[in-house]
Amino acid sequence: MLVKIVYVNSFEMTLKYNWGSKAGYFIELCDGYGGHNYFQVGDGSKATYRYWSTSWSDGSWHYITMVINRVTNRLNLYLDGSLNNGMGGGNITGYGSITNSLSLLLYGGANARLDELRFETTVRDINWIKTSYNNQNNPTSFCSIGNEEIG
């Protein structure tokens, strides 16, 4: 997701619950000490969080990515295409899938601009994330527009 932010008021970016059973999940972008923001993911009974190791609340556009690592049951955070894990905690062992079958609520309130919030069920590796960032940051590095070729 592309984010342009100066200060994060902690807020749930998305909340997805089946209100009768409380089954679902939340994803929260939170403000932290010294501008070191963090993501938190949980299902109401268990949660995990991870800080970025670098402050990026500087008013510039940044490409941020969060991946749920099912080996460690923690989060991996990426900033502008590079792994940027800081301190983290919690554990989501036994946590179910993030699916799109329940009601999805998107929230604002981040004192930020968000562009292209995307949920994927395929775990993307560092090469995919870096390429996605490069494509957003410098599109001319992978394509060019020129005159029509006749042939």
Buried (B, 14 or more C-beta within 10 A) or exposed (E): BBBBBEEBEBBBBBBBBEEEEEEBBBBBBBBBEEBBBBBBBBBEEBBBBBBBEBBBBEEEBBBBBBBBBEEEBBBBBBBBBBBBBBEBEBEBEEBEEBEEEBEEEEBEEBEBEBEEEEEEEEEBEBEBBBBBBBBBBEEEEEEEEEEEEEE
